[in-house]
Structure formats: structure tokens, C-alpha cells
Amino acid sequence: MKKCLVLLSGGVDSSTALALAARDFDEVIALSVFYGQKHERELKSAKDIAEFYGVELKTIDLNAVFADSDCSLLANSEAEIPQESYAEQIKKTGGLTPVSTYIPFRNGLFISSAAAVALSNGCEAVIYGAHADDSAGNAYPDCSPEFYEAMNAALITGSGGGVKLLAPFINMNKTEIVKLGLKLGVPYELTWSCYVGGDEPCGVCGTCIDREKAFKNARIRG
């Protein structure tokens, strides 16, 4: 029996990854992470998505690891979340440094933790929803193909071949992910992308802008 673990944030990409896994694997479990984010709205969406697909949702708390980070997404930071697109942010850095919403090695830690959970639960793969838009311009280096390949090699080696890392969207953009998700029937109305939190998306943070553009390009409103 094929079994996998999906890192589930409750956003568009990870929810689509869960839908894909539900199609391709016999059994799926999901893993959500509390990492000290300024709001927990995305965790509610992860719970809703997991319930929709009828999969077990596990949660872990990695807040302490990021206690010294000043990333604008974290509750311990006074930095403001940028109200501009990723493209505008990348222009300011020239692609020399990640954007301010990059949390230090977050995906590396998430994937390593997920591998331990996966091995303990008989899963042969860990799946995460990294895609080409996030790695563009060095915005999120832990979403790049190079990072994925290195982490996959580390998981396979470190687990004695027990678990591998899959990133099905690593060469896709967000519009392509949305188009795939629509074909799979992903309940995008249950997902949450906004960095700010609240009852309604802010519409002006990088991920809100990214989401709206993807759904517009896919010829449907998100």
C-alpha cells in the first residue's frame, strides 16, 4: 500500500498537493506546523482541507526554533508585512537576498520534521508544494529545484531509503497549479493565502496578489 505525508499549510499550493496525493496514493496523512506566525488562520484552513479529503491531520509546534528571527510573518517581529508584489520586492533586492517574508530555512526544517513523522507512520514519501514562482529571483531559496534535489537526497540517504521527498509543482507556476487544482476539484474556497490574517484577505500582501493573479490567469476568480 502506497502511503505519503503532505505538508499542509492550508494555502493553494499545499491543498492542491494534498488533492494530488489523494488521487495517487492509497493512504495520505497531512502535517501542519505552528511556527510562531502572526495569525493561525491558515491552520484553520488546513484543518478544513484535511476534513474535506478525510485524511488525518497531525500538527507540530516549531515556534521556538524561529524565536530569534525578525521575519515580518512572525508574531515576535515588529517588522511590517510588505504591501506589494513579489516582483516589486525582488526588484529592491536585485535577487541577491530573499524577500523579507522568507523565514530562515523554514522549509528545510519542515521537511526534516515531516520525514521523521513520515517514517514513524509508514509513509514512503513527503510531499511539499514548492513551485517556480516562489523560487524566482531567489525570493524563497528553499523552494528552488536545487534545494529540492539536495533535500530529497538527504532524506533518502538519512532514512536508509525509507522515505523520499516529492515536489510535484517544482517546475510549475501558480497559475498552472490552480488549473490542475480546478480539474481535481480542490475546494479553494476553504483555503487561505493571506499573510495578514483576519476575517477577510488583505488583498495587498505578496501572497494575496500572487493568488489573485493566478486565479485571474486561470480565468476564474479566487
Z-matrix of the N, CA and C atoms (Angstrom, degrees):
N
C 1 1.463
C 2 1.526 1 109.99
N 3 1.312 2 116.14 1 130.40
C 4 1.455 3 121.52 2 -179.50
C 5 1.529 4 109.62 3 -85.71
N 6 1.327 5 116.42 4 125.30
C 7 1.460 6 121.30 5 -178.12
C 8 1.524 7 109.45 6 -133.50
N 9 1.331 8 116.70 7 138.74
C 10 1.458 9 120.52 8 -179.38
C 11 1.523 10 110.91 9 -137.78
N 12 1.323 11 114.28 10 166.37
C 13 1.462 12 122.36 11 174.22
C 14 1.518 13 108.17 12 -119.38
N 15 1.329 14 116.76 13 132.82
C 16 1.462 15 122.38 14 179.34
C 17 1.522 16 109.73 15 -112.37
N 18 1.321 17 117.12 16 126.62
C 19 1.455 18 121.10 17 171.64
C 20 1.524 19 107.78 18 -72.18
N 21 1.317 20 116.53 19 116.78
C 22 1.460 21 121.60 20 -171.39
C 23 1.524 22 111.23 21 -120.09
N 24 1.331 23 116.13 22 110.44
C 25 1.464 24 120.77 23 178.97
C 26 1.523 25 111.82 24 -91.54
N 27 1.339 26 116.28 25 -19.24
C 28 1.453 27 120.19 26 -174.67
C 29 1.513 28 113.09 27 97.19
N 30 1.348 29 116.71 28 1.38
C 31 1.456 30 121.13 29 178.58
C 32 1.519 31 112.64 30 -92.10
N 33 1.323 32 115.86 31 -175.46
C 34 1.460 33 122.58 32 -176.97
C 35 1.531 34 112.10 33 -60.65
N 36 1.322 35 116.85 34 -49.16
C 37 1.458 36 121.00 35 -171.92
C 38 1.528 37 112.03 36 -68.19
N 39 1.330 38 116.59 37 -50.04
C 40 1.459 39 119.34 38 -177.53
C 41 1.525 40 111.62 39 -69.39
N 42 1.328 41 117.12 40 -32.05
C 43 1.468 42 119.68 41 177.84
C 44 1.529 43 110.80 42 -68.60
N 45 1.317 44 116.09 43 -37.01
C 46 1.473 45 119.95 44 175.79
C 47 1.522 46 110.25 45 -67.86
N 48 1.334 47 116.18 46 -38.23
C 49 1.465 48 120.07 47 176.64
C 50 1.523 49 110.69 48 -62.19
N 51 1.326 50 117.03 49 -38.07
C 52 1.463 51 120.52 50 177.91
C 53 1.528 52 110.79 51 -65.50
N 54 1.327 53 116.28 52 -42.02
C 55 1.468 54 120.05 53 178.01
C 56 1.520 55 111.04 54 -61.46
N 57 1.308 56 116.28 55 -41.23
C 58 1.467 57 121.07 56 179.30
C 59 1.527 58 110.40 57 -65.19
N 60 1.326 59 115.26 58 -42.51
C 61 1.462 60 119.66 59 179.16
C 62 1.525 61 111.28 60 -64.45
N 63 1.335 62 116.15 61 -39.68
C 64 1.467 63 120.18 62 178.87
C 65 1.522 64 111.24 63 -62.02
N 66 1.327 65 115.97 64 -30.41
C 67 1.466 66 120.66 65 177.59
C 68 1.526 67 112.31 66 -76.42
N 69 1.330 68 116.09 67 -38.11
C 70 1.456 69 119.85 68 -168.83
C 71 1.526 70 115.48 69 -99.91
N 72 1.333 71 117.79 70 -14.25
C 73 1.456 72 121.02 71 -178.20
C 74 1.527 73 110.51 72 -116.63
N 75 1.305 74 115.15 73 153.86
C 76 1.466 75 120.45 74 179.46
C 77 1.526 76 111.90 75 -73.95
N 78 1.321 77 115.75 76 -34.10
C 79 1.462 78 120.56 77 -179.53
C 80 1.526 79 109.21 78 -142.96
N 81 1.325 80 115.88 79 140.16
C 82 1.463 81 121.81 80 -177.42
C 83 1.522 82 109.67 81 -134.03
N 84 1.322 83 115.56 82 137.60
C 85 1.454 84 120.26 83 167.16
C 86 1.519 85 107.64 84 -122.00
N 87 1.311 86 117.02 85 154.00
C 88 1.455 87 121.84 86 -178.99
C 89 1.524 88 109.90 87 -116.92
N 90 1.312 89 115.98 88 152.11
C 91 1.457 90 121.88 89 179.86
C 92 1.520 91 109.62 90 -132.66
N 93 1.332 92 116.56 91 123.02
C 94 1.456 93 121.97 92 175.27
C 95 1.518 94 109.71 93 -111.53
N 96 1.320 95 116.07 94 152.16
C 97 1.460 96 120.59 95 -174.53
C 98 1.524 97 110.97 96 -125.97
N 99 1.333 98 115.78 97 129.08
C 100 1.462 99 120.35 98 166.80
C 101 1.518 100 106.66 99 -92.01
N 102 1.320 101 116.85 100 122.13
C 103 1.457 102 120.33 101 -175.88
C 104 1.531 103 112.23 102 -125.80
N 105 1.347 104 115.83 103 18.39
C 106 1.458 105 119.48 104 179.64
C 107 1.506 106 113.42 105 90.35
N 108 1.331 107 116.81 106 19.56
C 109 1.458 108 120.72 107 -179.69
C 110 1.539 109 111.28 108 -63.59
N 111 1.328 110 115.21 109 156.88
C 112 1.459 111 120.73 110 -175.19
C 113 1.521 112 113.14 111 -66.82
N 114 1.302 113 117.35 112 -19.65
C 115 1.455 114 119.90 113 177.46
C 116 1.530 115 108.80 114 -144.67
N 117 1.315 116 115.80 115 160.14
C 118 1.452 117 120.92 116 -179.78
C 119 1.527 118 111.96 117 -110.89
N 120 1.343 119 115.66 118 16.60
C 121 1.458 120 119.72 119 -178.32
C 122 1.523 121 112.13 120 -60.05
N 123 1.329 122 116.56 121 -36.93
C 124 1.462 123 120.02 122 -179.28
C 125 1.530 124 111.37 123 -66.54
N 126 1.335 125 117.55 124 -30.49
C 127 1.454 126 120.39 125 179.37
C 128 1.530 127 111.05 126 -68.43
N 129 1.331 128 116.05 127 -33.82
C 130 1.465 129 119.94 128 175.19
C 131 1.525 130 110.28 129 -63.58
N 132 1.328 131 116.19 130 -42.85
C 133 1.460 132 120.01 131 178.61
C 134 1.522 133 111.19 132 -63.94
N 135 1.323 134 116.79 133 -38.72
C 136 1.466 135 120.04 134 177.61
C 137 1.530 136 109.99 135 -60.28
N 138 1.318 137 115.75 136 -42.36
C 139 1.467 138 120.26 137 178.51
C 140 1.530 139 110.75 138 -62.83
N 141 1.342 140 115.49 139 -42.70
C 142 1.467 141 120.03 140 -179.71
C 143 1.528 142 111.31 141 -64.29
N 144 1.334 143 116.51 142 -42.00
C 145 1.468 144 120.87 143 -179.85
C 146 1.530 145 110.29 144 -66.18
N 147 1.328 146 116.76 145 -43.53
C 148 1.456 147 120.19 146 179.28
C 149 1.523 148 110.59 147 -61.68
N 150 1.311 149 117.09 148 -40.84
C 151 1.462 150 120.52 149 178.19
C 152 1.525 151 111.23 150 -65.83
N 153 1.325 152 116.55 151 -38.00
C 154 1.465 153 120.75 152 178.83
C 155 1.527 154 110.51 153 -59.35
N 156 1.331 155 116.30 154 -41.88
C 157 1.461 156 120.10 155 -177.67
C 158 1.529 157 112.65 156 -90.67
N 159 1.321 158 116.19 157 -2.33
C 160 1.454 159 119.50 158 177.03
C 161 1.514 160 113.73 159 66.79
N 162 1.349 161 116.77 160 35.06
C 163 1.460 162 120.33 161 179.50
C 164 1.517 163 110.35 162 -110.29
N 165 1.306 164 115.91 163 153.63
C 166 1.456 165 121.39 164 177.10
C 167 1.527 166 109.72 165 -69.95
N 168 1.324 167 116.40 166 135.01
C 169 1.460 168 121.35 167 178.05
C 170 1.521 169 109.41 168 -114.21
N 171 1.316 170 116.23 169 119.72
C 172 1.452 171 122.32 170 174.50
C 173 1.523 172 108.65 171 -103.14
N 174 1.317 173 116.89 172 151.13
C 175 1.464 174 120.79 173 178.63
C 176 1.521 175 109.59 174 -130.72
N 177 1.326 176 115.82 175 146.43
C 178 1.462 177 121.31 176 174.79
C 179 1.519 178 109.06 177 -133.44
N 180 1.321 179 115.93 178 156.49
C 181 1.462 180 122.72 179 -178.00
C 182 1.523 181 109.13 180 -113.97
N 183 1.328 182 115.87 181 112.93
C 184 1.466 183 121.52 182 178.53
C 185 1.528 184 111.26 183 -115.27
N 186 1.303 185 116.61 184 21.59
C 187 1.460 186 122.60 185 -176.61
C 188 1.529 187 112.38 186 -53.40
N 189 1.322 188 116.65 187 -43.64
C 190 1.462 189 120.37 188 -174.43
C 191 1.527 190 112.97 189 -61.94
N 192 1.314 191 116.47 190 -29.76
C 193 1.467 192 120.16 191 -177.56
C 194 1.529 193 111.40 192 -64.86
N 195 1.333 194 116.45 193 -32.52
C 196 1.465 195 120.73 194 -175.11
C 197 1.533 196 112.61 195 -102.02
N 198 1.323 197 116.28 196 15.51
C 199 1.466 198 120.75 197 -175.56
C 200 1.528 199 112.97 198 -60.71
N 201 1.316 200 117.95 199 -27.38
C 202 1.468 201 120.91 200 -177.82
C 203 1.529 202 112.99 201 -96.86
N 204 1.329 203 116.97 202 1.82
C 205 1.457 204 120.39 203 -179.56
C 206 1.524 205 111.05 204 -83.45
N 207 1.325 206 116.25 205 142.81
C 208 1.460 207 120.79 206 177.47
C 209 1.525 208 110.92 207 -105.49
N 210 1.323 209 116.55 208 24.59
C 211 1.461 210 120.18 209 177.86
C 212 1.525 211 110.32 210 -60.29
N 213 1.318 212 116.49 211 138.56
C 214 1.468 213 121.19 212 -175.34
C 215 1.516 214 113.80 213 -65.28
N 216 1.332 215 118.31 214 -14.61
C 217 1.468 216 120.66 215 179.83
C 218 1.522 217 112.64 216 -81.19
N 219 1.325 218 117.66 217 -13.26
C 220 1.454 219 121.55 218 -172.01
C 221 1.518 220 112.51 219 -94.35
N 222 1.320 221 115.40 220 144.88
C 223 1.464 222 121.73 221 -176.97
C 224 1.519 223 112.25 222 -64.31
N 225 1.331 224 117.61 223 -27.53
C 226 1.462 225 120.44 224 -178.80
C 227 1.527 226 112.56 225 -81.69
N 228 1.328 227 117.54 226 -1.63
C 229 1.465 228 121.76 227 -179.04
C 230 1.527 229 111.19 228 -102.41
N 231 1.319 230 115.71 229 142.31
C 232 1.460 231 121.37 230 175.44
C 233 1.525 232 111.42 231 -95.54
N 234 1.321 233 116.95 232 -0.43
C 235 1.466 234 121.03 233 179.62
C 236 1.524 235 110.34 234 -66.46
N 237 1.318 236 115.81 235 143.26
C 238 1.458 237 121.36 236 -179.85
C 239 1.526 238 110.54 237 -83.45
N 240 1.316 239 115.94 238 140.66
C 241 1.453 240 120.77 239 174.37
C 242 1.529 241 108.67 240 -71.19
N 243 1.334 242 119.01 241 125.90
C 244 1.469 243 121.35 242 -177.70
C 245 1.521 244 112.54 243 -58.96
N 246 1.317 245 115.52 244 137.07
C 247 1.463 246 120.97 245 177.09
C 248 1.521 247 108.61 246 -104.57
N 249 1.311 248 115.06 247 65.81
C 250 1.460 249 121.77 248 -178.93
C 251 1.515 250 108.95 249 -161.81
N 252 1.310 251 115.59 250 163.98
C 253 1.465 252 120.59 251 -177.32
C 254 1.526 253 110.96 252 -70.92
N 255 1.336 254 115.33 253 163.00
C 256 1.457 255 119.68 254 176.23
C 257 1.529 256 110.62 255 -62.95
N 258 1.314 257 116.85 256 -36.32
C 259 1.465 258 120.42 257 179.84
C 260 1.519 259 110.72 258 -59.94
N 261 1.328 260 116.54 259 -41.71
C 262 1.463 261 120.70 260 178.46
C 263 1.523 262 111.31 261 -67.34
N 264 1.321 263 116.19 262 -37.12
C 265 1.462 264 119.74 263 178.59
C 266 1.520 265 111.39 264 -67.77
N 267 1.334 266 115.79 265 -40.39
C 268 1.462 267 119.95 266 -179.57
C 269 1.521 268 111.23 267 -65.59
N 270 1.326 269 116.82 268 -34.97
C 271 1.462 270 120.24 269 177.20
C 272 1.521 271 111.25 270 -58.66
N 273 1.325 272 116.24 271 -36.74
C 274 1.467 273 120.67 272 -178.12
C 275 1.526 274 111.98 273 -71.06
N 276 1.332 275 116.67 274 -32.19
C 277 1.464 276 120.22 275 -178.79
C 278 1.521 277 112.34 276 -93.17
N 279 1.339 278 115.79 277 -15.68
C 280 1.451 279 119.86 278 -176.19
C 281 1.517 280 112.49 279 66.18
N 282 1.330 281 116.19 280 16.66
C 283 1.457 282 120.51 281 -179.12
C 284 1.515 283 113.31 282 74.69
N 285 1.333 284 116.52 283 9.98
C 286 1.465 285 120.22 284 -178.49
C 287 1.522 286 112.58 285 -83.11
N 288 1.323 287 115.95 286 -25.87
C 289 1.464 288 120.72 287 178.82
C 290 1.523 289 109.07 288 -136.25
N 291 1.316 290 117.39 289 158.21
C 292 1.466 291 120.06 290 176.89
C 293 1.536 292 110.74 291 -65.08
N 294 1.323 293 116.21 292 164.57
C 295 1.466 294 121.01 293 176.47
C 296 1.526 295 109.36 294 -72.49
N 297 1.328 296 116.66 295 164.99
C 298 1.468 297 120.49 296 -173.31
C 299 1.519 298 113.49 297 -68.81
N 300 1.322 299 117.35 298 -14.92
C 301 1.470 300 120.18 299 178.05
C 302 1.533 301 112.14 300 -91.98
N 303 1.323 302 115.96 301 8.93
C 304 1.464 303 120.34 302 173.14
C 305 1.524 304 108.90 303 -78.69
N 306 1.319 305 116.98 304 123.09
C 307 1.463 306 122.24 305 177.11
C 308 1.527 307 107.78 306 -95.80
N 309 1.335 308 118.07 307 126.27
C 310 1.464 309 121.55 308 -170.98
C 311 1.528 310 115.29 309 -48.67
N 312 1.318 311 115.28 310 112.17
C 313 1.468 312 124.25 311 174.81
C 314 1.527 313 112.69 312 54.24
N 315 1.325 314 116.30 313 30.70
C 316 1.456 315 120.09 314 -176.86
C 317 1.529 316 112.49 315 -57.81
N 318 1.326 317 116.80 316 -49.50
C 319 1.461 318 118.11 317 -178.13
C 320 1.520 319 112.59 318 -65.23
N 321 1.332 320 116.18 319 -31.65
C 322 1.459 321 119.36 320 176.35
C 323 1.517 322 111.10 321 -61.91
N 324 1.323 323 115.37 322 -44.03
C 325 1.456 324 120.16 323 179.21
C 326 1.524 325 111.46 324 -69.68
N 327 1.337 326 116.33 325 -42.85
C 328 1.461 327 120.35 326 178.29
C 329 1.525 328 111.20 327 -58.22
N 330 1.321 329 115.50 328 -47.40
C 331 1.467 330 120.46 329 -176.88
C 332 1.522 331 111.11 330 -65.82
N 333 1.330 332 117.12 331 -41.94
C 334 1.462 333 120.29 332 178.97
C 335 1.526 334 110.79 333 -62.95
N 336 1.321 335 116.45 334 -44.20
C 337 1.468 336 120.77 335 178.04
C 338 1.522 337 110.48 336 -63.78
N 339 1.334 338 115.41 337 -42.29
C 340 1.468 339 120.15 338 179.82
C 341 1.517 340 111.07 339 -63.29
N 342 1.319 341 116.97 340 -35.39
C 343 1.470 342 120.03 341 179.47
C 344 1.521 343 110.66 342 -63.34
N 345 1.326 344 116.44 343 -40.90
C 346 1.467 345 120.16 344 178.82
C 347 1.525 346 110.80 345 -64.50
N 348 1.334 347 116.28 346 -43.40
C 349 1.466 348 120.48 347 178.25
C 350 1.530 349 110.33 348 -65.02
N 351 1.323 350 115.72 349 -42.02
C 352 1.465 351 120.49 350 -179.31
C 353 1.523 352 111.54 351 -61.30
N 354 1.316 353 116.37 352 -46.27
C 355 1.461 354 120.31 353 -179.56
C 356 1.526 355 111.27 354 -62.58
N 357 1.331 356 115.54 355 -37.78
C 358 1.466 357 120.14 356 -178.99
C 359 1.528 358 112.32 357 -71.58
N 360 1.331 359 116.21 358 -15.88
C 361 1.461 360 120.28 359 -177.23
C 362 1.523 361 113.20 360 -115.76
N 363 1.313 362 116.34 361 16.49
C 364 1.460 363 120.33 362 174.56
C 365 1.515 364 115.34 363 72.57
N 366 1.332 365 116.97 364 25.51
C 367 1.472 366 120.66 365 179.39
C 368 1.522 367 110.51 366 -90.26
N 369 1.304 368 116.48 367 142.64
C 370 1.461 369 120.88 368 179.28
C 371 1.523 370 112.66 369 -94.75
N 372 1.340 371 117.32 370 -10.36
C 373 1.464 372 120.02 371 -176.83
C 374 1.519 373 111.27 372 -149.83
N 375 1.327 374 114.46 373 148.81
C 376 1.460 375 123.47 374 168.68
C 377 1.524 376 106.66 375 -110.98
N 378 1.320 377 116.70 376 133.84
C 379 1.464 378 120.92 377 -178.37
C 380 1.515 379 109.63 378 -119.43
N 381 1.352 380 116.15 379 132.51
C 382 1.467 381 119.36 380 173.10
C 383 1.521 382 109.65 381 -133.29
N 384 1.345 383 114.75 382 156.56
C 385 1.456 384 119.94 383 -167.69
C 386 1.509 385 117.20 384 -96.54
N 387 1.319 386 118.27 385 30.80
C 388 1.468 387 120.72 386 178.15
C 389 1.523 388 110.75 387 -58.75
N 390 1.332 389 116.30 388 142.88
C 391 1.466 390 119.88 389 179.28
C 392 1.519 391 111.18 390 -141.28
N 393 1.333 392 115.46 391 170.22
C 394 1.463 393 122.02 392 -170.59
C 395 1.524 394 113.19 393 -63.45
N 396 1.327 395 118.55 394 -33.77
C 397 1.466 396 120.19 395 -179.38
C 398 1.523 397 111.35 396 -63.25
N 399 1.332 398 117.30 397 -37.81
C 400 1.459 399 120.78 398 -177.75
C 401 1.519 400 112.61 399 -71.51
N 402 1.320 401 117.66 400 -29.16
C 403 1.465 402 119.60 401 -179.42
C 404 1.527 403 112.41 402 -88.50
N 405 1.329 404 117.45 403 -11.76
C 406 1.470 405 121.00 404 -178.04
C 407 1.526 406 110.84 405 -61.29
N 408 1.320 407 115.53 406 138.10
C 409 1.459 408 119.96 407 176.60
C 410 1.508 409 114.27 408 64.33
N 411 1.324 410 117.43 409 21.76
C 412 1.460 411 122.79 410 179.60
C 413 1.532 412 112.22 411 61.83
N 414 1.344 413 116.56 412 22.60
C 415 1.469 414 120.39 413 -178.24
C 416 1.524 415 110.76 414 -59.74
N 417 1.324 416 115.13 415 -51.11
C 418 1.463 417 120.79 416 177.88
C 419 1.527 418 107.75 417 -129.41
N 420 1.326 419 117.99 418 90.70
C 421 1.463 420 120.33 419 -175.31
C 422 1.530 421 113.57 420 -62.10
N 423 1.344 422 117.50 421 -21.34
C 424 1.459 423 119.11 422 178.63
C 425 1.525 424 112.50 423 -85.70
N 426 1.343 425 115.18 424 17.23
C 427 1.468 426 121.27 425 171.42
C 428 1.526 427 111.19 426 -117.88
N 429 1.317 428 116.67 427 5.79
C 430 1.463 429 121.01 428 -175.00
C 431 1.528 430 111.91 429 -81.28
N 432 1.333 431 116.86 430 157.17
C 433 1.473 432 120.01 431 175.93
C 434 1.520 433 112.41 432 -58.45
N 435 1.345 434 116.39 433 -37.10
C 436 1.464 435 120.09 434 -179.56
C 437 1.533 436 110.92 435 -63.82
N 438 1.336 437 115.24 436 -41.84
C 439 1.466 438 119.71 437 178.34
C 440 1.522 439 110.12 438 -65.26
N 441 1.312 440 116.21 439 -44.74
C 442 1.466 441 120.27 440 179.78
C 443 1.523 442 111.27 441 -58.16
N 444 1.327 443 116.49 442 -47.15
C 445 1.461 444 119.86 443 -178.02
C 446 1.526 445 111.33 444 -63.15
N 447 1.343 446 116.11 445 -40.17
C 448 1.461 447 120.13 446 179.50
C 449 1.526 448 111.51 447 -66.74
N 450 1.331 449 116.81 448 -42.39
C 451 1.461 450 120.29 449 -179.71
C 452 1.525 451 111.38 450 -69.46
N 453 1.318 452 116.47 451 -36.37
C 454 1.460 453 119.48 452 177.26
C 455 1.529 454 110.09 453 -62.22
N 456 1.327 455 115.47 454 -44.39
C 457 1.467 456 119.75 455 178.68
C 458 1.526 457 110.35 456 -62.64
N 459 1.336 458 116.69 457 -39.89
C 460 1.465 459 120.60 458 179.98
C 461 1.521 460 111.44 459 -65.00
N 462 1.336 461 116.94 460 -42.30
C 463 1.464 462 120.24 461 179.79
C 464 1.525 463 111.09 462 -64.50
N 465 1.312 464 116.05 463 -45.75
C 466 1.471 465 119.62 464 -178.87
C 467 1.522 466 110.40 465 -62.81
N 468 1.338 467 116.01 466 -45.37
C 469 1.467 468 120.12 467 -179.10
C 470 1.525 469 111.02 468 -67.92
N 471 1.333 470 115.71 469 -46.78
C 472 1.455 471 120.01 470 -175.42
C 473 1.511 472 114.76 471 -71.28
N 474 1.328 473 116.80 472 -17.98
C 475 1.466 474 120.30 473 179.50
C 476 1.522 475 112.09 474 -104.59
N 477 1.319 476 116.30 475 5.12
C 478 1.468 477 119.30 476 -177.00
C 479 1.511 478 112.14 477 64.17
N 480 1.327 479 115.10 478 32.16
C 481 1.460 480 120.27 479 -179.69
C 482 1.517 481 113.60 480 82.91
N 483 1.328 482 116.81 481 9.26
C 484 1.457 483 119.74 482 -176.66
C 485 1.512 484 115.20 483 -76.83
N 486 1.329 485 116.70 484 -27.45
C 487 1.460 486 119.49 485 -177.81
C 488 1.527 487 109.55 486 -147.58
N 489 1.326 488 115.92 487 146.15
C 490 1.458 489 122.17 488 178.00
C 491 1.518 490 109.25 489 -125.50
N 492 1.321 491 115.69 490 165.68
C 493 1.460 492 121.92 491 178.43
C 494 1.519 493 109.37 492 -106.33
N 495 1.322 494 116.12 493 131.95
C 496 1.462 495 122.04 494 176.07
C 497 1.520 496 109.60 495 -117.30
N 498 1.314 497 115.92 496 136.41
C 499 1.465 498 122.05 497 177.10
C 500 1.532 499 106.78 498 -133.47
N 501 1.325 500 117.76 499 79.86
C 502 1.463 501 121.29 500 -170.76
C 503 1.522 502 114.91 501 -63.75
N 504 1.347 503 117.16 502 -16.62
C 505 1.463 504 120.03 503 -177.05
C 506 1.524 505 112.96 504 -108.51
N 507 1.316 506 117.47 505 12.94
C 508 1.461 507 121.15 506 -170.34
C 509 1.536 508 112.78 507 -59.28
N 510 1.325 509 117.28 508 -27.47
C 511 1.467 510 120.62 509 179.22
C 512 1.528 511 112.51 510 -111.68
N 513 1.324 512 116.02 511 16.21
C 514 1.465 513 121.92 512 179.84
C 515 1.527 514 110.17 513 -109.87
N 516 1.346 515 116.34 514 153.11
C 517 1.460 516 118.82 515 172.02
C 518 1.529 517 109.18 516 -95.19
N 519 1.315 518 115.95 517 174.57
C 520 1.464 519 119.29 518 -173.33
C 521 1.528 520 112.39 519 -67.19
N 522 1.320 521 117.16 520 -34.18
C 523 1.461 522 119.96 521 176.95
C 524 1.521 523 110.87 522 -60.55
N 525 1.321 524 116.93 523 -42.46
C 526 1.463 525 120.96 524 178.67
C 527 1.522 526 110.96 525 -65.17
N 528 1.332 527 116.48 526 -35.54
C 529 1.468 528 120.23 527 177.63
C 530 1.516 529 110.24 528 -65.19
N 531 1.334 530 116.80 529 -44.36
C 532 1.465 531 120.86 530 179.40
C 533 1.525 532 110.44 531 -62.31
N 534 1.322 533 117.26 532 -43.68
C 535 1.466 534 119.98 533 178.92
C 536 1.518 535 111.09 534 -59.77
N 537 1.334 536 116.43 535 -41.77
C 538 1.460 537 120.31 536 177.62
C 539 1.529 538 110.11 537 -64.69
N 540 1.329 539 115.45 538 -44.33
C 541 1.451 540 119.69 539 -179.00
C 542 1.514 541 113.37 540 -62.07
N 543 1.305 542 116.74 541 -36.44
C 544 1.462 543 120.24 542 177.57
C 545 1.527 544 110.97 543 -64.67
N 546 1.322 545 115.92 544 -37.66
C 547 1.468 546 119.88 545 176.71
C 548 1.520 547 111.07 546 -66.68
N 549 1.335 548 115.72 547 -33.26
C 550 1.459 549 120.43 548 -179.04
C 551 1.532 550 112.16 549 -83.98
N 552 1.330 551 116.33 550 -8.52
C 553 1.461 552 119.82 551 179.67
C 554 1.516 553 114.43 552 78.22
N 555 1.322 554 117.72 553 30.03
C 556 1.467 555 121.09 554 179.44
C 557 1.534 556 109.75 555 -62.80
N 558 1.325 557 118.65 556 130.42
C 559 1.470 558 121.28 557 179.34
C 560 1.530 559 110.83 558 -79.24
N 561 1.325 560 115.52 559 76.58
C 562 1.457 561 119.56 560 -174.89
C 563 1.523 562 113.40 561 -62.25
N 564 1.330 563 117.01 562 -18.93
C 565 1.453 564 119.65 563 177.63
C 566 1.526 565 111.72 564 -66.51
N 567 1.320 566 116.90 565 -17.37
C 568 1.462 567 120.76 566 178.48
C 569 1.527 568 112.74 567 -91.22
N 570 1.321 569 117.03 568 -9.92
C 571 1.461 570 120.47 569 -175.58
C 572 1.520 571 112.00 570 -84.36
N 573 1.331 572 114.99 571 163.04
C 574 1.463 573 120.99 572 178.83
C 575 1.514 574 108.65 573 -138.38
N 576 1.332 575 116.94 574 131.17
C 577 1.453 576 121.47 575 -178.81
C 578 1.525 577 113.38 576 -117.53
N 579 1.320 578 118.47 577 -27.04
C 580 1.460 579 123.25 578 -170.05
C 581 1.527 580 112.82 579 -61.16
N 582 1.337 581 115.82 580 135.79
C 583 1.451 582 121.45 581 178.29
C 584 1.531 583 112.69 582 -76.84
N 585 1.317 584 116.54 583 -19.77
C 586 1.463 585 120.94 584 -171.82
C 587 1.522 586 112.27 585 -83.25
N 588 1.310 587 117.79 586 -36.25
C 589 1.448 588 120.85 587 -176.24
C 590 1.524 589 110.59 588 92.51
N 591 1.335 590 116.65 589 -157.50
C 592 1.454 591 119.85 590 -179.25
C 593 1.516 592 111.76 591 92.14
N 594 1.319 593 115.24 592 -171.01
C 595 1.468 594 120.40 593 -178.38
C 596 1.519 595 112.35 594 -85.15
N 597 1.336 596 116.43 595 -27.89
C 598 1.454 597 122.05 596 179.78
C 599 1.523 598 109.36 597 -130.31
N 600 1.341 599 118.37 598 145.87
C 601 1.468 600 120.83 599 177.15
C 602 1.521 601 111.30 600 -57.71
N 603 1.337 602 116.76 601 143.82
C 604 1.468 603 120.42 602 -178.18
C 605 1.520 604 112.00 603 -69.30
N 606 1.343 605 117.11 604 -31.55
C 607 1.458 606 121.46 605 178.42
C 608 1.512 607 115.00 606 82.72
N 609 1.343 608 118.00 607 -6.33
C 610 1.466 609 119.63 608 -174.61
C 611 1.522 610 114.20 609 -124.16
N 612 1.324 611 118.50 610 -6.56
C 613 1.464 612 118.69 611 175.84
C 614 1.531 613 108.93 612 -79.40
N 615 1.322 614 116.82 613 166.22
C 616 1.457 615 120.49 614 -174.75
C 617 1.510 616 113.91 615 -57.54
N 618 1.318 617 116.86 616 -40.55
C 619 1.467 618 119.06 617 -176.79
C 620 1.524 619 112.31 618 -76.07
N 621 1.345 620 117.50 619 -29.90
C 622 1.470 621 119.69 620 173.82
C 623 1.530 622 110.31 621 -65.58
N 624 1.325 623 115.06 622 -43.73
C 625 1.462 624 120.32 623 179.54
C 626 1.529 625 110.23 624 -63.87
N 627 1.321 626 115.69 625 -42.82
C 628 1.463 627 122.14 626 179.34
C 629 1.530 628 110.77 627 -61.36
N 630 1.319 629 116.56 628 -43.63
C 631 1.458 630 121.56 629 -179.99
C 632 1.525 631 111.29 630 -63.98
N 633 1.333 632 116.30 631 -48.88
C 634 1.462 633 120.56 632 -177.86
C 635 1.528 634 110.88 633 -60.92
N 636 1.316 635 116.35 634 -41.17
C 637 1.463 636 120.78 635 178.95
C 638 1.524 637 111.02 636 -62.94
N 639 1.334 638 116.52 637 -42.36
C 640 1.466 639 120.58 638 -178.79
C 641 1.517 640 111.46 639 -63.54
N 642 1.335 641 116.49 640 -44.34
C 643 1.462 642 118.93 641 -179.66
C 644 1.537 643 111.15 642 -70.00
N 645 1.316 644 116.22 643 -34.64
C 646 1.468 645 119.34 644 177.17
C 647 1.515 646 109.95 645 -64.58
N 648 1.315 647 116.39 646 -44.15
C 649 1.460 648 120.92 647 179.48
C 650 1.524 649 111.39 648 -66.14
N 651 1.306 650 116.19 649 -29.19
C 652 1.457 651 120.46 650 177.80
C 653 1.526 652 110.74 651 -84.54
N 654 1.349 653 115.95 652 5.09
C 655 1.447 654 124.12 653 176.91
C 656 1.523 655 113.45 654 63.54
N 657 1.311 656 114.47 655 39.31
C 658 1.456 657 119.47 656 173.10
C 659 1.527 658 107.42 657 -154.81
N 660 1.285 659 117.71 658 144.45
C 661 1.446 660 120.71 659 -179.77
C 662 1.513 661 110.25 660 -79.49
N 663 1.357 662 116.78 661 140.85
C 664 1.446 663 122.12 662 -179.98
C 665 1.479 664 112.47 663 -96.16
